[in-house]
Amino acid sequence: PKLVRRHYHVIEAPVSPHSPFALSLLLCLGCSLLAAQIGMAGIVGAFLAGTVLAEIGEQYGLEKQLRPILMFLAPYFFVVTGMKVDLSLLGDPDMISSVVVVTVLAILGKVIGCGFGAWRLGRREALTIGIGMTPRGEVGIIIAALGLSQGILNGHMYAIIIAMSLLTSIFAPPFLAALLRRTPTSEKLA
């Protein structure tokens, strides 16, 4: 980030108004490829590029320019990933119990781990942060897809992880809404 702040003018060098976006996309894909070349998941490189670009993203409206690509690729990714799940596995009682156990452990892990890290902010804030960190969403699904493609995960484990990612993403919003509805300032006013 310090390097980007110091040399952000390089991204402005080309004359096209879309140059910052094109160079940012190139950096993201390049870092992803580099991460894959050294044996890491491509998402690690893409995350690193995103962290670096966060310093200049607002200045160039990169998020707004990325929206059309995201609107095209995200549904495609989720459909392809979902098609790899053998839905017949989810009808097995043992599989359902495995999904429940893994989901409960995933929720408790985030609530306790992140909540403990935020404990100095107060009990309510720690719980809010813990629950807010619960969803595994797309990162869990990306990791599961990588594991399946590399032969690290079998169909059962993949289905469990995908189900857990979906369930943790569904779990958090209603609990967060309830916690945020009753903030300490609104309690004092009541």
Wavefront OBJ file of the C-alpha trace (Angstrom):
o trace
v 0.000 0.000 0.000
v 2.829 2.454 0.789
v 4.398 1.756 -2.580
v 1.076 2.315 -4.357
v 0.469 5.586 -2.506
v 3.937 6.798 -3.444
v 3.717 5.775 -7.132
v -0.016 5.936 -7.933
v 0.724 8.394 -10.752
v 1.981 5.413 -12.801
v -1.583 4.174 -13.047
v -2.544 7.532 -14.586
v 0.221 7.460 -17.226
v -1.895 6.010 -20.072
v -4.369 8.472 -21.532
v -7.565 6.394 -21.512
v -10.030 7.115 -18.698
v -10.269 3.336 -18.228
v -6.522 2.874 -17.818
v -6.598 2.716 -14.005
v -9.229 -0.027 -14.191
v -7.366 -1.990 -16.884
v -4.070 -1.773 -14.992
v -5.795 -2.740 -11.738
v -7.399 -5.758 -13.375
v -4.020 -6.704 -14.860
v -2.417 -6.429 -11.406
v -5.150 -8.596 -9.874
v -4.854 -11.299 -12.523
v -1.052 -11.106 -12.456
v -0.891 -11.517 -8.671
v -3.363 -14.387 -8.907
v -1.213 -16.102 -11.541
v 1.946 -15.497 -9.509
v 0.322 -16.999 -6.402
v -0.728 -20.052 -8.417
v 2.789 -20.399 -9.837
v 4.335 -20.564 -6.366
v 1.819 -23.164 -5.206
v -0.747 -20.974 -3.474
v -4.392 -20.495 -4.354
v -5.008 -17.765 -6.938
v -7.434 -16.105 -4.530
v -4.481 -15.241 -2.261
v -2.846 -13.227 -5.031
v -6.130 -11.574 -5.973
v -6.698 -10.665 -2.323
v -3.213 -9.156 -2.097
v -3.865 -7.071 -5.221
v -7.192 -5.928 -3.779
v -5.494 -4.906 -0.546
v -2.948 -2.864 -2.442
v -5.550 -1.294 -4.737
v -7.820 -0.364 -1.840
v -5.549 2.645 -1.365
v -6.502 4.113 -4.740
v -9.806 2.396 -5.544
v -12.112 5.210 -4.497
v -10.058 7.810 -6.327
v -10.681 6.098 -9.670
v -14.092 4.527 -9.001
v -12.653 1.060 -9.580
v -15.454 -0.688 -7.722
v -18.079 0.956 -9.923
v -16.157 -0.028 -13.066
v -15.833 -3.610 -11.841
v -19.565 -4.027 -11.231
v -20.483 -5.146 -14.809
v -17.800 -7.854 -14.766
v -18.922 -8.982 -11.326
v -22.551 -9.092 -12.440
v -21.542 -11.393 -15.300
v -19.029 -13.694 -13.602
v -20.446 -14.108 -10.074
v -23.667 -15.890 -11.090
v -21.691 -18.070 -13.499
v -19.274 -19.038 -10.710
v -22.044 -19.890 -8.253
v -24.010 -21.909 -10.809
v -20.943 -23.921 -11.852
v -19.940 -24.457 -8.229
v -23.460 -25.472 -7.224
v -23.723 -27.928 -10.105
v -20.785 -29.836 -8.643
v -22.767 -30.647 -5.477
v -24.431 -34.051 -5.507
v -27.806 -33.090 -4.016
v -28.691 -36.737 -3.353
v -26.000 -36.697 -0.645
v -27.925 -34.066 1.293
v -30.847 -36.465 1.764
v -28.735 -38.871 3.833
v -29.383 -38.469 7.614
v -25.660 -38.918 8.383
v -24.848 -36.205 5.878
v -27.433 -33.866 7.388
v -26.008 -34.411 10.865
v -22.496 -33.744 9.507
v -23.696 -30.491 7.924
v -25.342 -29.446 11.209
v -22.237 -30.259 13.284
v -19.861 -28.491 10.879
v -22.175 -25.456 10.647
v -22.520 -25.166 14.430
v -18.736 -25.471 14.837
v -18.194 -22.859 12.114
v -20.581 -20.443 13.837
v -19.127 -21.052 17.297
v -15.587 -20.734 15.971
v -16.264 -17.280 14.555
v -18.440 -16.042 17.416
v -15.966 -17.185 20.069
v -12.757 -16.441 18.147
v -13.702 -13.050 16.743
v -15.803 -12.159 19.766
v -12.870 -12.862 22.068
v -10.655 -10.664 19.929
v -13.177 -7.827 20.253
v -14.031 -8.423 23.927
v -12.480 -5.127 25.032
v -15.155 -3.302 23.015
v -17.868 -4.728 25.254
v -19.975 -7.866 25.286
v -22.609 -6.684 22.805
v -20.051 -5.336 20.326
v -17.976 -8.520 20.634
v -21.051 -10.631 19.896
v -21.969 -8.369 16.974
v -18.480 -8.715 15.491
v -18.445 -12.479 16.061
v -21.793 -12.971 14.358
v -20.859 -10.530 11.601
v -17.791 -12.649 10.814
v -19.783 -15.900 10.712
v -20.686 -16.060 6.999
v -18.193 -18.073 4.976
v -19.821 -17.108 1.686
v -17.804 -16.976 -1.484
v -14.380 -17.521 0.100
v -15.487 -20.833 1.624
v -17.027 -21.832 -1.680
v -13.883 -20.864 -3.619
v -11.675 -22.870 -1.246
v -14.046 -25.854 -1.474
v -14.035 -25.663 -5.289
v -10.229 -25.549 -5.287
v -10.097 -28.529 -2.926
v -12.468 -30.524 -5.118
v -10.570 -29.695 -8.313
v -7.260 -30.698 -6.711
v -8.679 -33.983 -5.413
v -8.190 -32.921 -1.795
v -11.928 -33.058 -1.076
v -14.348 -35.783 -2.066
v -18.002 -35.203 -3.007
v -19.214 -35.653 0.589
v -16.794 -33.130 2.082
v -17.461 -30.696 -0.754
v -21.226 -30.879 -0.199
v -20.765 -30.331 3.547
v -18.587 -27.257 2.994
v -20.942 -25.756 0.404
v -23.961 -26.356 2.681
v -22.085 -24.871 5.656
v -21.097 -21.806 3.600
v -24.712 -21.235 2.590
v -26.107 -21.829 6.080
v -23.609 -19.507 7.788
v -24.425 -16.823 5.221
v -28.140 -17.208 5.982
v -27.576 -17.362 9.754
v -25.900 -14.014 10.300
v -28.265 -11.345 8.878
v -31.282 -11.885 11.168
v -29.102 -12.091 14.279
v -27.127 -9.012 13.249
v -30.338 -7.117 12.577
v -31.618 -7.984 16.047
v -28.343 -6.975 17.702
v -28.055 -3.733 15.764
v -31.717 -2.853 16.314
v -31.065 -2.562 20.036
v -27.926 -0.430 20.124
v -26.832 1.122 23.419
v -27.810 4.619 22.185
v -31.356 3.505 21.369
v -31.605 1.794 24.764
v -30.646 5.034 26.518
v -33.298 6.976 24.595
v -36.057 4.488 25.455
l 1 2 3 4 5 6 7 8 9 10 11 12 13 14 15 16 17 18 19 20 21 22 23 24 25 26 27 28 29 30 31 32 33 34 35 36 37 38 39 40 41 42 43 44 45 46 47 48 49 50 51 52 53 54 55 56 57 58 59 60 61 62 63 64 65 66 67 68 69 70 71 72 73 74 75 76 77 78 79 80 81 82 83 84 85 86 87 88 89 90 91 92 93 94 95 96 97 98 99 100 101 102 103 104 105 106 107 108 109 110 111 112 113 114 115 116 117 118 119 120 121 122 123 124 125 126 127 128 129 130 131 132 133 134 135 136 137 138 139 140 141 142 143 144 145 146 147 148 149 150 151 152 153 154 155 156 157 158 159 160 161 162 163 164 165 166 167 168 169 170 171 172 173 174 175 176 177 178 179 180 181 182 183 184 185 186 187 188 189 190
